């Protein structure tokens, strides 16, 4: 799974992905955005299904719907005709943790630095 998360010259979060993970990048940019709270909500949903506290969790954001099961998760675009992205839940969780780390890192920076 190849991707890179960063802030562009304008300070906007970007997800650079290969074609196979394009929907993951769009999900992060459009639905999670700069929100640590939203990222934590999705991570908690994934933790619920992995731990067996829920059979599945479904969350709909600005542009995508995430359906998470214990081993596989699916991201579906609510607009356009993109094919759904199915990926292992553990890999989705890892990507979300990396996105969250980028958010935390930005929030720790002091003005002027």
N, C-alpha and C positions, 0 to 999 in steps of 0.2 A: 504494500500500500504506500504509494509515493505521493506526498503532498508537502507544501510549505505554507506556513501561516506567518504573516508579517503585517506591518503598517506601511502604507504607501507614503509618498511625499506629502500628501495632504493630511496624514494621520489616520486615514480610514483603514479598517481591518480588511485584509485580503486573504483569500485562500487560493493558492496556486495548486491546481491538481491536474492529473492526467485526465484524459477523456473519460476513462472508466469511473472516476470519482467526481466528475463535474457536479453532479447533484449534491454531493456532500458539501462541496465548497459553496454552492449556492444556498444550501440550507444554513450553513454557518453564517454567511454574510447577510442573508435576508431575514432569518428567523432568530438566531441567537444574537447577532450584532454585537454591540458593546455591553451587553447585559450579563453580568456575573449571576444575577438572580435567575435569569432564564436558563443559563448554562447549568446552574445548580439544580433547577427544576427537572431538566432533562436527565442529568446524571442521577438524580434521586429516582426517577422513573425507571431508568436502566437497572439501578441497584435493586429496586423492588422485584423486577422480573427475574434477574439473575439469582437473587436470594430465595425465590419461590413465594414471595409475599403476594405476588400478582401473576396471573397466567400471561397477561399481556398488558401493555400500556399504550395508549394512543394520544398523541398531542398534535394539535394543529396550530401552526404559527401564522406568520404574515403571508407566506407563499408555499409552504410545504406541510405535509402531514407525515409524522413519524409514527410508525407502528413497531413496537419493540416486543420481542419474545426472548426467552432465555438464551437461545443460541444465535438467532438471526434477527435482524432488524430491517425495516424497509422505509425508505424515504420516497415520498410521492409528491411531485409538483402539482400544485393546485391550479397552475396556469400553464398554458402551452401543451406541447405533446411529448415532453420528455419521457423516456422509459423510466420506470421505477428503478431505484437502486437498492439492491439487497446486499447486505454485508454482515459479517459476523458482529454480534453485539459487542464483543470485547474490543474489536477494532474501532467501532463507533465510539465507544467509551474512551479509548485511548486518544482519539482525535479531539473529543470534547475536552479532555483534561489538558491537552496541549493548547487548545483555543483559550481555555480558562487561564492557563499560566500566562499567556500573552496579555489577557485582560488584566490580570493581577499585576503584572510587571508594569503596564502602562499606568495603573492607578497608584503605584508606589513612587513613580517619578515625581520629583518636586518641580514646580514651575521654574522655568529658566534653565533647566538642566537638560 
